[in-house]
């Protein structure tokens, strides 16, 4: 399983708009790929968020993203997302491979 993790800080007072953006983005992504997502708000600093997305494999992720990125709606949502985070410099993105110790 391929895992993407993003971490960023929201501007103060932008949480509701952020949640609306993420809800709509999830709707768009789910029409192109079967994935699971977690959205985590830092317990001590409510402006810090993490997204964790689980995809079947890296190829599925790449194929889906290339299609999703062509959708005009996602471009608008990304622009809105950039307006609610503090800066691109504080945005981190990581790629991981899920290791399942229970697989045989």
N, C-alpha and C positions, 0 to 999 in steps of 0.2 A: 504494500500500500504506500502511495506517495503522499507526503504531508507537506503543506505550505503553512508557515507561521509568519504572521505580520504583527508588528508592535508599533504603536504610535500614541501620541498624546492629542486629545481633543482640546479645542479652544473652550474656555469656560462658557457654559450655557448652551452648548451645541449638542448635548446628548440626544434630545428628542429627534432632531434633524438627522443625526448620525444613525439612529435606529431605523428611521424611515428609509434612508439610503440603503442600509444593509438589507432590510426586508425586501425591497424592490430588486436589489442586485441578486439576492438569493433566488428570487422568483425567476429571473432571467437565466441564471446559471443552471437552475434545475431543469429547464426545458432543453438543455443541451448535454447534461452529464448528471449521472447519479453520484452525488457526493454528500458528505456530512460536514457540518460546520459547527464550531463552538465560538462564541463571542464572550470573552472574559474581561470583566472590569476589575482593575486593581482594587484590592480591599482597602488599602491605606491612602491611595491617591486616585480618586474617582475619575480623573481625567486621562489616566493611562489605560489603554485597551490592548487586548491581543485577540487575533483571529487565528483559529486553527482549522484548516480545511483538510479533509481526508478524501483522496481520490483513489480509484482502483489501481492505477499505475501512472508512471510519468508520461507515457505516450498518450493515454486518455486525457490527462490534464492538458498537455500541449495542444492536442487536437481540439479540445473543447474551448480553450482560451483563444485560439486563433479564430474560431467561429464567433465566440461571444464578443471579442474585441471589435468585430465588424458591425455589431448592432448599435445603431445610433443612440438607443436608450442608455446603453452602458457607458457611452462616452459622456453623456449628460450627467449620469450618476457619478462618474469618476471626477468630473469637474466640481460637482457639489461636494464630493468627499474631500477634495483638496481644499475647499473652503472651510471645512469644519475641523481639519487637523491643524496643529500649530505650524508644522513645516515638513517639507520633504526630507530635510536633514535628520529629523527625529523618527522617520519611518524606516523600520528595518524589515527585511524579508529574508526568510530562511527556507531551505529545502531539506526535507528529512525523509528517511525511509522508516516505516513502522516495522519494528521487530516484534513478532508475536512468539513469545516463549511457549505458548500452548500448541502451536502448529506442530504437526508430526512430520 
